[in-house]
Amino acid sequence: MSAASPRSRGLAVALSAVLVLAGCSGGAEPAAPSPEPAITPERGALPATIEHRYGSTTVPEVPRRVVTVGFTDQDALLALGVVPVATTRWLGDYPGAVGPWARDALGDADPPEVLRDDNGIRFERIAALEPDLILGLYSAMTREDYDTLSAIAPTIAPPEGHPDFGIPWQDLTTTVGRAVGRPAEARRLVAEVEGRFAEVRERHPEFAGAGAVVATLHEGYFVYGPDDPRTRVLAGLGFSPPPGLDTVVGDEFGASVSRERAELLDTDAVVWLTTDGGDTLRKDPLYNRMRVAREHREVLVDENSDVGRAFSHVSVLSLPYLLDRLTPRLDAAVDGDPATTG
């Protein structure tokens, strides 16, 4: 997963541009009329004040126009019955940045506008959309970003205590639920998906305590840390990260490791995010000496496939889709039989 681009725009410049574009520019695309609230809030759920790494944000009433700058925040909204007016592109070119796992939740609604943040958050376009709530939970939102966005609309930044792109899917879902006035429904959705994890653990007791790691090839071997959502998927199935992973990764979502630390990969199962079907790995003599390679204790996931994107997306909607497709492959990998491959 690539982190958001560094933000080079100064706060004063950004605020000036936002105000000019929102107030008097004739070149911006106009915002659509504000829709009626798609949902009825639960009794007493709003107003809601939500704490985050830059303070707190109060949502006074059901938002009508929500923009997501967090890369996966739209799934929680859709699961709760709210269609955002704009999302931020991350993986693939899905209409509305809505993956196949979330299309049923979108229903017959028009897909949201998709914003690209290749050169930073599109503050001016967001201002022109006239949102009444901006969500950036699964993001690398800086303080400067937050201050600029907060000048446009109430903004919810990532939570304290987690690295960028590190909020657990459960917390993301329940936080969005509070923000749109449906906290009980959000908790129900989380419990339902957690029940799916419990079912897999019951069917596959061999996963309990087995070592597993998620990795990709980037500046050598890149391993995802214990706080990365992909690693948490494996933990939710009963797997344990290799000893020392947290030390190598530190407070980031992942890190490249030297060949001297390649033993982190030699676990009971490794899930590789690849773009070449594993061809590079097959030519790597160091990797192929490891037990994990000799016994084919690996799952090769094309990161550009729907399954690969669902694995990186890790949301209340993508997880059921992912578990149906990933579990059989993990089962084949962890058995240690070279004749069965993930």
Residue pairs with C-beta under 8 A, 6 or more apart in sequence:
1 165
1 228
1 253
1 254
1 312
3 140
3 164
3 165
4 117
4 120
4 121
4 139
4 140
4 141
4 164
5 117
5 118
5 119
5 120
6 120
7 120
7 121
7 142
7 144
7 145
8 120
9 120
9 123
9 144
9 148
10 144
11 144
11 147
11 148
14 123
14 144
14 148
15 147
15 148
15 151
17 123
17 124
18 123
18 124
18 127
18 148
18 151
18 152
19 127
19 151
21 28
21 124
21 127
21 128
22 28
22 124
22 127
22 128
22 130
22 152
25 128
28 124
28 125
28 128
29 125
29 128
30 128
31 65
31 85
31 128
31 129
31 130
32 85
34 64
34 65
34 130
34 132
35 64
35 65
36 64
37 62
37 63
37 64
38 81
38 82
38 83
39 62
39 80
39 81
39 82
39 180
39 181
39 182
40 62
41 61
41 62
41 180
41 181
41 182
42 181
42 182
42 183
42 184
42 185
45 178
45 181
45 182
45 183
45 184
46 59
46 60
46 61
46 62
46 181
47 58
47 59
47 60
47 61
48 58
48 59
48 178
48 179
48 181
48 183
49 56
49 57
49 58
49 59
50 56
50 57
50 58
50 59
50 156
50 175
50 178
50 179
51 159
51 160
52 156
52 157
52 158
52 159
52 160
53 157
53 158
53 159
53 160
54 143
54 146
54 157
57 150
57 154
57 155
57 156
57 157
58 154
59 133
59 154
59 178
59 179
59 180
59 181
61 181
62 180
62 181
63 82
63 131
63 132
63 133
63 179
63 180
64 132
65 85
65 129
65 130
65 131
65 132
65 133
66 77
66 82
66 84
66 85
66 131
66 132
66 133
66 134
66 135
66 180
67 84
67 85
67 86
67 87
67 115
67 126
67 129
67 131
67 133
67 134
67 135
67 153
68 74
68 77
68 84
68 86
68 87
68 88
68 134
68 135
68 136
69 88
69 115
69 117
69 121
69 126
69 134
69 135
69 136
69 139
69 141
69 145
69 149
70 88
70 135
70 136
70 137
70 138
70 139
70 141
70 158
70 172
71 88
71 90
71 91
71 138
71 139
71 165
71 313
72 90
72 138
72 169
72 172
72 313
72 314
72 315
72 318
73 84
73 87
73 135
73 136
73 137
73 138
73 172
73 176
74 84
74 87
74 96
74 97
74 98
74 102
74 112
75 99
75 101
75 102
75 105
75 313
75 315
75 316
75 317
75 318
76 172
76 173
76 176
76 177
76 186
76 315
76 316
77 83
77 84
77 135
77 176
77 180
78 98
78 102
78 105
78 106
78 317
79 102
79 105
79 173
79 189
79 316
79 317
80 176
80 177
80 180
80 182
80 185
80 186
80 189
81 182
82 180
83 106
83 109
83 110
83 112
84 112
84 135
85 112
85 113
85 129
85 131
86 112
86 113
86 114
86 115
86 125
86 126
86 129
86 131
87 96
87 97
87 98
87 112
87 113
87 114
87 115
88 97
88 114
88 115
88 116
88 117
88 121
89 97
89 114
89 115
89 116
89 117
90 97
90 313
91 99
91 309
91 312
91 313
92 99
92 304
92 309
94 100
95 111
95 114
96 106
96 110
96 111
96 112
96 113
96 114
97 112
97 114
98 106
98 111
98 112
99 306
99 309
99 310
99 313
99 317
99 318
100 306
100 321
101 306
101 310
101 313
101 315
101 317
101 318
101 320
101 321
101 322
102 315
102 317
102 318
105 317
113 129
115 121
115 122
115 125
115 126
116 122
121 145
121 148
121 149
123 148
123 149
123 152
126 134
126 149
126 152
127 152
131 152
131 153
132 153
132 154
133 153
133 154
133 155
133 156
133 179
134 149
134 152
134 153
134 154
134 155
134 156
135 155
135 156
135 176
135 179
136 145
136 146
136 149
136 155
136 156
136 157
136 158
137 156
137 157
137 158
137 159
137 167
137 172
137 175
137 176
138 158
138 165
138 167
138 172
139 157
139 158
139 164
139 165
140 158
140 164
140 165
141 149
141 157
141 158
146 155
146 157
149 155
156 175
156 179
158 164
158 166
158 167
159 167
159 171
159 175
162 168
162 227
163 227
163 251
163 252
163 253
164 253
165 228
165 229
165 253
166 227
166 228
166 229
166 253
167 175
168 229
168 232
169 193
169 229
169 232
169 314
169 315
169 316
169 319
170 190
170 194
172 315
172 316
173 186
173 189
173 190
173 315
173 316
174 183
174 186
174 187
174 190
176 186
177 183
177 184
177 185
177 186
177 187
177 189
178 186
189 316
190 316
193 316
193 319
193 320
194 236
196 319
196 320
196 323
197 236
197 237
197 323
200 207
200 237
200 323
200 327
201 207
201 208
201 237
201 238
204 237
204 238
204 327
204 330
204 331
205 238
206 331
206 334
206 335
207 237
207 238
207 239
207 330
207 334
208 238
209 238
209 239
209 240
210 238
210 239
210 240
210 267
210 268
210 269
210 334
211 239
211 240
211 241
211 242
211 267
211 268
211 269
212 234
212 239
212 240
212 241
212 267
212 268
212 269
212 270
212 271
212 330
212 334
213 223
213 224
213 231
213 234
213 241
213 242
213 245
213 264
213 265
213 267
213 270
213 271
214 223
214 224
214 228
214 230
214 231
214 234
214 270
214 271
214 273
215 221
215 222
215 223
215 224
215 265
215 270
215 271
215 272
215 273
216 222
216 224
216 272
216 273
216 274
216 303
217 272
217 274
217 280
217 281
218 256
219 256
220 256
220 257
220 258
220 259
221 256
221 257
221 259
221 262
221 264
221 265
222 254
222 255
222 256
222 257
223 245
223 248
223 249
223 254
223 255
223 257
223 264
223 265
224 230
224 231
224 249
224 253
224 254
225 231
225 241
225 245
225 246
225 248
225 249
225 250
225 252
225 253
225 254
225 255
226 232
226 235
226 241
226 245
226 246
226 249
227 249
227 253
228 253
228 254
229 312
229 314
230 271
230 311
230 312
230 314
231 241
232 314
233 311
233 314
233 319
233 322
233 326
234 241
234 271
235 241
237 327
237 330
239 268
239 269
242 263
242 264
242 265
242 267
244 261
244 264
245 264
248 255
248 257
248 261
248 264
249 255
257 264
259 286
262 286
262 287
262 290
265 287
265 290
265 292
266 290
266 291
266 292
267 292
267 297
268 292
268 297
268 334
268 336
269 292
269 297
269 298
269 299
269 330
269 333
269 334
269 342
270 292
270 297
270 298
270 299
270 333
271 298
271 299
271 301
271 311
271 326
271 330
271 342
272 278
272 281
272 298
272 299
272 300
272 301
273 301
273 303
273 308
273 311
273 312
274 280
274 281
274 300
274 301
274 302
274 303
275 302
275 303
275 304
277 300
277 302
278 298
278 300
281 287
281 288
281 293
281 300
282 288
287 293
288 294
291 297
292 298
294 338
295 336
295 337
295 338
296 333
296 337
296 338
296 340
296 341
296 342
297 333
297 334
297 336
297 342
298 333
298 341
298 342
299 326
299 329
299 330
299 333
299 342
300 342
301 307
301 308
301 311
301 326
302 308
303 309
303 312
307 322
307 325
307 326
310 318
310 319
310 321
310 322
310 325
311 322
311 326
314 322
329 342
330 342
332 340
332 341
332 342
333 340
333 341
333 342
